[in-house]
Amino acid sequence: MERSKIDRINELAGKAKSVGLTPDEIKERDRLRKEYLAAVRKNLRTQLENIEFKD
């Protein structure tokens, strides 16, 4: 995931805590979070698939 998108997620999280978000910003935050979680899951799955067990 691009660094700019992660920065935007953090920006929206900070704004949500301080002044609140508009409905459009809430939709954007949710979309970005879903994209971030999908990327994390994909990376984790790739790492797990590449594990080799040795006796």
PQR file of N, CA, C, O and H, with PARSE charges and radii, in Angstrom:
ATOM      1  N   MET A   1       0.853  -1.171   0.000 -0.4000 1.5000
ATOM      2  CA  MET A   1       0.000   0.000   0.000 -0.0000 2.0000
ATOM      3  C   MET A   1       0.898   1.233   0.000  0.5500 1.7000
ATOM      4  O   MET A   1       1.959   1.248   0.624 -0.5500 1.4000
ATOM      5  N   GLU A   2       0.467   2.226  -0.687 -0.4000 1.5000
ATOM      6  CA  GLU A   2       1.264   3.447  -0.825 -0.0000 2.0000
ATOM      7  C   GLU A   2       1.322   4.222   0.488  0.5500 1.7000
ATOM      8  O   GLU A   2       0.353   4.259   1.247 -0.5500 1.4000
ATOM      9  H   GLU A   2      -0.395   2.214  -1.194  0.4000 1.0000
ATOM     10  N   ARG A   3       2.442   4.823   0.736 -0.4000 1.5000
ATOM     11  CA  ARG A   3       2.638   5.591   1.973 -0.0000 2.0000
ATOM     12  C   ARG A   3       1.633   6.731   2.087  0.5500 1.7000
ATOM     13  O   ARG A   3       1.186   7.044   3.191 -0.5500 1.4000
ATOM     14  H   ARG A   3       3.229   4.794   0.119  0.4000 1.0000
ATOM     15  N   SER A   4       1.272   7.355   0.975 -0.4000 1.5000
ATOM     16  CA  SER A   4       0.332   8.479   1.010 -0.0000 2.0000
ATOM     17  C   SER A   4      -1.031   8.044   1.522  0.5500 1.7000
ATOM     18  O   SER A   4      -1.713   8.811   2.203 -0.5500 1.4000
ATOM     19  H   SER A   4       1.635   7.101   0.078  0.4000 1.0000
ATOM     20  N   LYS A   5      -1.436   6.811   1.198 -0.4000 1.5000
ATOM     21  CA  LYS A   5      -2.728   6.314   1.672 -0.0000 2.0000
ATOM     22  C   LYS A   5      -2.686   6.036   3.171  0.5500 1.7000
ATOM     23  O   LYS A   5      -3.657   6.294   3.883 -0.5500 1.4000
ATOM     24  H   LYS A   5      -0.882   6.188   0.646  0.4000 1.0000
ATOM     25  N   ILE A   6      -1.564   5.510   3.645 -0.4000 1.5000
ATOM     26  CA  ILE A   6      -1.419   5.268   5.077 -0.0000 2.0000
ATOM     27  C   ILE A   6      -1.429   6.592   5.836  0.5500 1.7000
ATOM     28  O   ILE A   6      -2.041   6.700   6.898 -0.5500 1.4000
ATOM     29  H   ILE A   6      -0.776   5.300   3.067  0.4000 1.0000
ATOM     30  N   ASP A   7      -0.753   7.590   5.290 -0.4000 1.5000
ATOM     31  CA  ASP A   7      -0.750   8.920   5.893 -0.0000 2.0000
ATOM     32  C   ASP A   7      -2.162   9.493   5.951  0.5500 1.7000
ATOM     33  O   ASP A   7      -2.543  10.131   6.932 -0.5500 1.4000
ATOM     34  H   ASP A   7      -0.256   7.501   4.427  0.4000 1.0000
ATOM     35  N   ARG A   8      -2.928   9.261   4.898 -0.4000 1.5000
ATOM     36  CA  ARG A   8      -4.309   9.762   4.863 -0.0000 2.0000
ATOM     37  C   ARG A   8      -5.173   9.060   5.920  0.5500 1.7000
ATOM     38  O   ARG A   8      -6.009   9.699   6.559 -0.5500 1.4000
ATOM     39  H   ARG A   8      -2.618   8.742   4.101  0.4000 1.0000
ATOM     40  N   ILE A   9      -4.976   7.758   6.105 -0.4000 1.5000
ATOM     41  CA  ILE A   9      -5.702   7.031   7.145 -0.0000 2.0000
ATOM     42  C   ILE A   9      -5.397   7.650   8.509  0.5500 1.7000
ATOM     43  O   ILE A   9      -6.303   7.889   9.307 -0.5500 1.4000
ATOM     44  H   ILE A   9      -4.297   7.239   5.586  0.4000 1.0000
ATOM     45  N   ASN A  10      -4.122   7.906   8.767 -0.4000 1.5000
ATOM     46  CA  ASN A  10      -3.720   8.497  10.045 -0.0000 2.0000
ATOM     47  C   ASN A  10      -4.277   9.904  10.210  0.5500 1.7000
ATOM     48  O   ASN A  10      -4.682  10.294  11.306 -0.5500 1.4000
ATOM     49  H   ASN A  10      -3.386   7.712   8.118  0.4000 1.0000
ATOM     50  N   GLU A  11      -4.297  10.654   9.135 -0.4000 1.5000
ATOM     51  CA  GLU A  11      -4.848  12.010   9.169 -0.0000 2.0000
ATOM     52  C   GLU A  11      -6.334  11.976   9.525  0.5500 1.7000
ATOM     53  O   GLU A  11      -6.798  12.753  10.359 -0.5500 1.4000
ATOM     54  H   GLU A  11      -3.969  10.338   8.245  0.4000 1.0000
ATOM     55  N   LEU A  12      -7.073  11.070   8.888 -0.4000 1.5000
ATOM     56  CA  LEU A  12      -8.502  10.955   9.167 -0.0000 2.0000
ATOM     57  C   LEU A  12      -8.757  10.459  10.590  0.5500 1.7000
ATOM     58  O   LEU A  12      -9.720  10.886  11.227 -0.5500 1.4000
ATOM     59  H   LEU A  12      -6.696  10.439   8.211  0.4000 1.0000
ATOM     60  N   ALA A  13      -7.913   9.571  11.091 -0.4000 1.5000
ATOM     61  CA  ALA A  13      -8.063   9.080  12.461 -0.0000 2.0000
ATOM     62  C   ALA A  13      -7.871  10.214  13.465  0.5500 1.7000
ATOM     63  O   ALA A  13      -8.620  10.337  14.435 -0.5500 1.4000
ATOM     64  H   ALA A  13      -7.130   9.225  10.574  0.4000 1.0000
ATOM     65  N   GLY A  14      -6.870  11.027  13.218 -0.4000 1.5000
ATOM     66  CA  GLY A  14      -6.633  12.172  14.098 -0.0000 2.0000
ATOM     67  C   GLY A  14      -7.776  13.165  14.065  0.5500 1.7000
ATOM     68  O   GLY A  14      -8.186  13.687  15.102 -0.5500 1.4000
ATOM     69  H   GLY A  14      -6.262  10.927  12.430  0.4000 1.0000
ATOM     70  N   LYS A  15      -8.280  13.421  12.892 -0.4000 1.5000
ATOM     71  CA  LYS A  15      -9.394  14.355  12.751 -0.0000 2.0000
ATOM     72  C   LYS A  15     -10.652  13.805  13.417  0.5500 1.7000
ATOM     73  O   LYS A  15     -11.421  14.554  14.018 -0.5500 1.4000
ATOM     74  H   LYS A  15      -7.947  12.997  12.050  0.4000 1.0000
ATOM     75  N   ALA A  16     -10.857  12.484  13.305 -0.4000 1.5000
ATOM     76  CA  ALA A  16     -12.029  11.868  13.922 -0.0000 2.0000
ATOM     77  C   ALA A  16     -11.998  12.054  15.438  0.5500 1.7000
ATOM     78  O   ALA A  16     -13.041  12.251  16.062 -0.5500 1.4000
ATOM     79  H   ALA A  16     -10.232  11.875  12.817  0.4000 1.0000
ATOM     80  N   LYS A  17     -10.807  11.993  16.031 -0.4000 1.5000
ATOM     81  CA  LYS A  17     -10.677  12.157  17.479 -0.0000 2.0000
ATOM     82  C   LYS A  17     -10.845  13.605  17.911  0.5500 1.7000
ATOM     83  O   LYS A  17     -11.343  13.875  19.004 -0.5500 1.4000
ATOM     84  H   LYS A  17      -9.959  11.833  15.524  0.4000 1.0000
ATOM     85  N   SER A  18     -10.434  14.530  17.066 -0.4000 1.5000
ATOM     86  CA  SER A  18     -10.438  15.933  17.480 -0.0000 2.0000
ATOM     87  C   SER A  18     -11.746  16.646  17.145  0.5500 1.7000
ATOM     88  O   SER A  18     -12.398  17.187  18.037 -0.5500 1.4000
ATOM     89  H   SER A  18     -10.029  14.311  16.178  0.4000 1.0000
ATOM     90  N   VAL A  19     -12.134  16.654  15.874 -0.4000 1.5000
ATOM     91  CA  VAL A  19     -13.314  17.445  15.493 -0.0000 2.0000
ATOM     92  C   VAL A  19     -14.423  16.623  14.844  0.5500 1.7000
ATOM     93  O   VAL A  19     -15.533  17.124  14.662 -0.5500 1.4000
ATOM     94  H   VAL A  19     -11.603  16.215  15.149  0.4000 1.0000
ATOM     95  N   GLY A  20     -14.146  15.391  14.500 -0.4000 1.5000
ATOM     96  CA  GLY A  20     -15.143  14.555  13.842 -0.0000 2.0000
ATOM     97  C   GLY A  20     -14.987  14.597  12.333  0.5500 1.7000
ATOM     98  O   GLY A  20     -14.294  15.449  11.778 -0.5500 1.4000
ATOM     99  H   GLY A  20     -13.245  14.984  14.649  0.4000 1.0000
ATOM    100  N   LEU A  21     -15.652  13.654  11.689 -0.4000 1.5000
ATOM    101  CA  LEU A  21     -15.537  13.519  10.237 -0.0000 2.0000
ATOM    102  C   LEU A  21     -16.875  13.789   9.554  0.5500 1.7000
ATOM    103  O   LEU A  21     -17.942  13.582  10.132 -0.5500 1.4000
ATOM    104  H   LEU A  21     -16.216  12.962  12.140  0.4000 1.0000
ATOM    105  N   THR A  22     -16.789  14.250   8.328 -0.4000 1.5000
ATOM    106  CA  THR A  22     -17.986  14.402   7.505 -0.0000 2.0000
ATOM    107  C   THR A  22     -18.372  13.022   6.967  0.5500 1.7000
ATOM    108  O   THR A  22     -17.552  12.105   6.977 -0.5500 1.4000
ATOM    109  H   THR A  22     -15.922  14.418   7.859  0.4000 1.0000
ATOM    110  N   PRO A  23     -19.603  12.870   6.502 -0.5600 1.5000
ATOM    111  CA  PRO A  23     -20.004  11.562   5.935  0.2800 2.0000
ATOM    112  C   PRO A  23     -19.095  11.095   4.799  0.5500 1.7000
ATOM    113  O   PRO A  23     -18.812   9.902   4.687 -0.5500 1.4000
ATOM    114  N   ASP A  24     -18.637  12.020   3.958 -0.4000 1.5000
ATOM    115  CA  ASP A  24     -17.729  11.655   2.865 -0.0000 2.0000
ATOM    116  C   ASP A  24     -16.378  11.172   3.402  0.5500 1.7000
ATOM    117  O   ASP A  24     -15.789  10.231   2.872 -0.5500 1.4000
ATOM    118  H   ASP A  24     -18.867  12.989   4.049  0.4000 1.0000
ATOM    119  N   GLU A  25     -15.903  11.823   4.449 -0.4000 1.5000
ATOM    120  CA  GLU A  25     -14.634  11.411   5.040 -0.0000 2.0000
ATOM    121  C   GLU A  25     -14.758  10.049   5.719  0.5500 1.7000
ATOM    122  O   GLU A  25     -13.812   9.261   5.702 -0.5500 1.4000
ATOM    123  H   GLU A  25     -16.382  12.588   4.880  0.4000 1.0000
ATOM    124  N   ILE A  26     -15.903   9.769   6.309 -0.4000 1.5000
ATOM    125  CA  ILE A  26     -16.125   8.463   6.924 -0.0000 2.0000
ATOM    126  C   ILE A  26     -16.092   7.377   5.859  0.5500 1.7000
ATOM    127  O   ILE A  26     -15.502   6.318   6.075 -0.5500 1.4000
ATOM    128  H   ILE A  26     -16.671  10.410   6.323  0.4000 1.0000
ATOM    129  N   LYS A  27     -16.713   7.621   4.720 -0.4000 1.5000
ATOM    130  CA  LYS A  27     -16.685   6.660   3.616 -0.0000 2.0000
ATOM    131  C   LYS A  27     -15.260   6.445   3.115  0.5500 1.7000
ATOM    132  O   LYS A  27     -14.845   5.315   2.859 -0.5500 1.4000
ATOM    133  H   LYS A  27     -17.193   8.481   4.544  0.4000 1.0000
ATOM    134  N   GLU A  28     -14.512   7.547   2.977 -0.4000 1.5000
ATOM    135  CA  GLU A  28     -13.123   7.452   2.522 -0.0000 2.0000
ATOM    136  C   GLU A  28     -12.287   6.658   3.524  0.5500 1.7000
ATOM    137  O   GLU A  28     -11.500   5.794   3.137 -0.5500 1.4000
ATOM    138  H   GLU A  28     -14.849   8.465   3.185  0.4000 1.0000
ATOM    139  N   ARG A  29     -12.461   6.954   4.813 -0.4000 1.5000
ATOM    140  CA  ARG A  29     -11.723   6.242   5.851 -0.0000 2.0000
ATOM    141  C   ARG A  29     -12.016   4.738   5.809  0.5500 1.7000
ATOM    142  O   ARG A  29     -11.103   3.916   5.889 -0.5500 1.4000
ATOM    143  H   ARG A  29     -13.100   7.656   5.128  0.4000 1.0000
ATOM    144  N   ASP A  30     -13.285   4.394   5.685 -0.4000 1.5000
ATOM    145  CA  ASP A  30     -13.665   2.982   5.641 -0.0000 2.0000
ATOM    146  C   ASP A  30     -13.080   2.279   4.416  0.5500 1.7000
ATOM    147  O   ASP A  30     -12.614   1.144   4.511 -0.5500 1.4000
ATOM    148  H   ASP A  30     -14.027   5.061   5.620  0.4000 1.0000
ATOM    149  N   ARG A  31     -13.106   2.951   3.280 -0.4000 1.5000
ATOM    150  CA  ARG A  31     -12.550   2.379   2.045 -0.0000 2.0000
ATOM    151  C   ARG A  31     -11.043   2.167   2.183  0.5500 1.7000
ATOM    152  O   ARG A  31     -10.521   1.120   1.800 -0.5500 1.4000
ATOM    153  H   ARG A  31     -13.485   3.873   3.204  0.4000 1.0000
ATOM    154  N   LEU A  32     -10.352   3.161   2.729 -0.4000 1.5000
ATOM    155  CA  LEU A  32      -8.903   3.058   2.904 -0.0000 2.0000
ATOM    156  C   LEU A  32      -8.540   1.975   3.918  0.5500 1.7000
ATOM    157  O   LEU A  32      -7.560   1.254   3.733 -0.5500 1.4000
ATOM    158  H   LEU A  32     -10.777   4.011   3.040  0.4000 1.0000
ATOM    159  N   ARG A  33      -9.321   1.859   4.982 -0.4000 1.5000
ATOM    160  CA  ARG A  33      -9.061   0.816   5.980 -0.0000 2.0000
ATOM    161  C   ARG A  33      -9.226  -0.574   5.374  0.5500 1.7000
ATOM    162  O   ARG A  33      -8.414  -1.465   5.621 -0.5500 1.4000
ATOM    163  H   ARG A  33     -10.118   2.445   5.132  0.4000 1.0000
ATOM    164  N   LYS A  34     -10.276  -0.754   4.584 -0.4000 1.5000
ATOM    165  CA  LYS A  34     -10.495  -2.048   3.938 -0.0000 2.0000
ATOM    166  C   LYS A  34      -9.330  -2.386   3.006  0.5500 1.7000
ATOM    167  O   LYS A  34      -8.861  -3.523   2.969 -0.5500 1.4000
ATOM    168  H   LYS A  34     -10.937  -0.030   4.384  0.4000 1.0000
ATOM    169  N   GLU A  35      -8.877  -1.391   2.262 -0.4000 1.5000
ATOM    170  CA  GLU A  35      -7.747  -1.596   1.350 -0.0000 2.0000
ATOM    171  C   GLU A  35      -6.477  -1.949   2.136  0.5500 1.7000
ATOM    172  O   GLU A  35      -5.714  -2.827   1.733 -0.5500 1.4000
ATOM    173  H   GLU A  35      -9.258  -0.467   2.292  0.4000 1.0000
ATOM    174  N   TYR A  36      -6.264  -1.258   3.255 -0.4000 1.5000
ATOM    175  CA  TYR A  36      -5.098  -1.525   4.089 -0.0000 2.0000
ATOM    176  C   TYR A  36      -5.148  -2.942   4.651  0.5500 1.7000
ATOM    177  O   TYR A  36      -4.155  -3.667   4.596 -0.5500 1.4000
ATOM    178  H   TYR A  36      -6.884  -0.546   3.581  0.4000 1.0000
ATOM    179  N   LEU A  37      -6.295  -3.338   5.191 -0.4000 1.5000
ATOM    180  CA  LEU A  37      -6.425  -4.687   5.747 -0.0000 2.0000
ATOM    181  C   LEU A  37      -6.231  -5.757   4.686  0.5500 1.7000
ATOM    182  O   LEU A  37      -5.630  -6.795   4.961 -0.5500 1.4000
ATOM    183  H   LEU A  37      -7.101  -2.749   5.236  0.4000 1.0000
ATOM    184  N   ALA A  38      -6.733  -5.521   3.473 -0.4000 1.5000
ATOM    185  CA  ALA A  38      -6.542  -6.480   2.392 -0.0000 2.0000
ATOM    186  C   ALA A  38      -5.055  -6.632   2.081  0.5500 1.7000
ATOM    187  O   ALA A  38      -4.585  -7.744   1.840 -0.5500 1.4000
ATOM    188  H   ALA A  38      -7.221  -4.677   3.250  0.4000 1.0000
ATOM    189  N   ALA A  39      -4.319  -5.536   2.085 -0.4000 1.5000
ATOM    190  CA  ALA A  39      -2.883  -5.589   1.812 -0.0000 2.0000
ATOM    191  C   ALA A  39      -2.143  -6.338   2.920  0.5500 1.7000
ATOM    192  O   ALA A  39      -1.240  -7.127   2.639 -0.5500 1.4000
ATOM    193  H   ALA A  39      -4.701  -4.633   2.281  0.4000 1.0000
ATOM    194  N   VAL A  40      -2.517  -6.096   4.164 -0.4000 1.5000
ATOM    195  CA  VAL A  40      -1.878  -6.784   5.292 -0.0000 2.0000
ATOM    196  C   VAL A  40      -2.155  -8.277   5.212  0.5500 1.7000
ATOM    197  O   VAL A  40      -1.249  -9.090   5.393 -0.5500 1.4000
ATOM    198  H   VAL A  40      -3.250  -5.455   4.392  0.4000 1.0000
ATOM    199  N   ARG A  41      -3.398  -8.640   4.941 -0.4000 1.5000
ATOM    200  CA  ARG A  41      -3.751 -10.062   4.835 -0.0000 2.0000
ATOM    201  C   ARG A  41      -2.989 -10.746   3.700  0.5500 1.7000
ATOM    202  O   ARG A  41      -2.524 -11.877   3.842 -0.5500 1.4000
ATOM    203  H   ARG A  41      -4.135  -7.980   4.793  0.4000 1.0000
ATOM    204  N   LYS A  42      -2.871 -10.045   2.576 -0.4000 1.5000
ATOM    205  CA  LYS A  42      -2.157 -10.612   1.436 -0.0000 2.0000
ATOM    206  C   LYS A  42      -0.691 -10.848   1.785  0.5500 1.7000
ATOM    207  O   LYS A  42      -0.134 -11.900   1.470 -0.5500 1.4000
ATOM    208  H   LYS A  42      -3.248  -9.126   2.461  0.4000 1.0000
ATOM    209  N   ASN A  43      -0.067  -9.864   2.437 -0.4000 1.5000
ATOM    210  CA  ASN A  43       1.334 -10.000   2.828 -0.0000 2.0000
ATOM    211  C   ASN A  43       1.523 -11.136   3.830  0.5500 1.7000
ATOM    212  O   ASN A  43       2.481 -11.902   3.725 -0.5500 1.4000
ATOM    213  H   ASN A  43      -0.520  -9.010   2.693  0.4000 1.0000
ATOM    214  N   LEU A  44       0.627 -11.248   4.790 -0.4000 1.5000
ATOM    215  CA  LEU A  44       0.724 -12.312   5.782 -0.0000 2.0000
ATOM    216  C   LEU A  44       0.548 -13.679   5.132  0.5500 1.7000
ATOM    217  O   LEU A  44       1.285 -14.618   5.431 -0.5500 1.4000
ATOM    218  H   LEU A  44      -0.151 -10.626   4.876  0.4000 1.0000
ATOM    219  N   ARG A  45      -0.433 -13.779   4.245 -0.4000 1.5000
ATOM    220  CA  ARG A  45      -0.666 -15.053   3.554 -0.0000 2.0000
ATOM    221  C   ARG A  45       0.568 -15.460   2.742  0.5500 1.7000
ATOM    222  O   ARG A  45       0.946 -16.631   2.731 -0.5500 1.4000
ATOM    223  H   ARG A  45      -1.031 -13.016   4.002  0.4000 1.0000
ATOM    224  N   THR A  46       1.190 -14.499   2.067 -0.4000 1.5000
ATOM    225  CA  THR A  46       2.398 -14.781   1.285 -0.0000 2.0000
ATOM    226  C   THR A  46       3.522 -15.274   2.183  0.5500 1.7000
ATOM    227  O   THR A  46       4.216 -16.234   1.846 -0.5500 1.4000
ATOM    228  H   THR A  46       0.883 -13.547   2.076  0.4000 1.0000
ATOM    229  N   GLN A  47       3.703 -14.619   3.326 -0.4000 1.5000
ATOM    230  CA  GLN A  47       4.747 -15.043   4.253 -0.0000 2.0000
ATOM    231  C   GLN A  47       4.486 -16.455   4.765  0.5500 1.7000
ATOM    232  O   GLN A  47       5.400 -17.276   4.840 -0.5500 1.4000
ATOM    233  H   GLN A  47       3.139 -13.840   3.600  0.4000 1.0000
ATOM    234  N   LEU A  48       3.233 -16.731   5.117 -0.4000 1.5000
ATOM    235  CA  LEU A  48       2.907 -18.060   5.636 -0.0000 2.0000
ATOM    236  C   LEU A  48       3.083 -19.144   4.589  0.5500 1.7000
ATOM    237  O   LEU A  48       3.509 -20.255   4.903 -0.5500 1.4000
ATOM    238  H   LEU A  48       2.490 -16.064   5.056  0.4000 1.0000
ATOM    239  N   GLU A  49       2.760 -18.826   3.359 -0.4000 1.5000
ATOM    240  CA  GLU A  49       2.912 -19.813   2.269 -0.0000 2.0000
ATOM    241  C   GLU A  49       4.375 -20.114   1.974  0.5500 1.7000
ATOM    242  O   GLU A  49       4.693 -21.172   1.432 -0.5500 1.4000
ATOM    243  H   GLU A  49       2.414 -17.924   3.104  0.4000 1.0000
ATOM    244  N   ASN A  50       5.265 -19.196   2.326 -0.4000 1.5000
ATOM    245  CA  ASN A  50       6.690 -19.377   2.047 -0.0000 2.0000
ATOM    246  C   ASN A  50       7.469 -20.002   3.191  0.5500 1.7000
ATOM    247  O   ASN A  50       8.687 -20.164   3.108 -0.5500 1.4000
ATOM    248  H   ASN A  50       5.007 -18.336   2.766  0.4000 1.0000
ATOM    249  N   ILE A  51       6.763 -20.351   4.261 -0.4000 1.5000
ATOM    250  CA  ILE A  51       7.433 -21.002   5.388 -0.0000 2.0000
ATOM    251  C   ILE A  51       7.733 -22.447   5.042  0.5500 1.7000
ATOM    252  O   ILE A  51       6.876 -23.176   4.543 -0.5500 1.4000
ATOM    253  H   ILE A  51       5.774 -20.219   4.329  0.4000 1.0000
ATOM    254  N   GLU A  52       8.970 -22.851   5.318 -0.4000 1.5000
ATOM    255  CA  GLU A  52       9.369 -24.230   5.103 -0.0000 2.0000
ATOM    256  C   GLU A  52       9.761 -24.836   6.443  0.5500 1.7000
ATOM    257  O   GLU A  52      10.538 -24.250   7.197 -0.5500 1.4000
ATOM    258  H   GLU A  52       9.666 -22.259   5.724  0.4000 1.0000
ATOM    259  N   PHE A  53       9.226 -25.996   6.729 -0.4000 1.5000
ATOM    260  CA  PHE A  53       9.549 -26.688   7.967 -0.0000 2.0000
ATOM    261  C   PHE A  53      10.708 -27.653   7.710  0.5500 1.7000
ATOM    262  O   PHE A  53      10.751 -28.344   6.692 -0.5500 1.4000
ATOM    263  H   PHE A  53       8.594 -26.472   6.116  0.4000 1.0000
ATOM    264  N   LYS A  54      11.640 -27.681   8.657 -0.4000 1.5000
ATOM    265  CA  LYS A  54      12.782 -28.587   8.536 -0.0000 2.0000
ATOM    266  C   LYS A  54      12.870 -29.412   9.818  0.5500 1.7000
ATOM    267  O   LYS A  54      12.626 -28.924  10.921 -0.5500 1.4000
ATOM    268  H   LYS A  54      11.604 -27.120   9.484  0.4000 1.0000
ATOM    269  N   ASP A  55      13.219 -30.645   9.632 -0.4000 1.5000
ATOM    270  CA  ASP A  55      13.403 -31.530  10.801 -0.0000 2.0000
ATOM    271  C   ASP A  55      14.821 -31.455  11.294  0.5500 1.7000
ATOM    272  O   ASP A  55      15.174 -32.124  12.265 -0.5500 1.4000
ATOM    273  H   ASP A  55      13.417 -31.041   8.735  0.4000 1.0000
TER
END
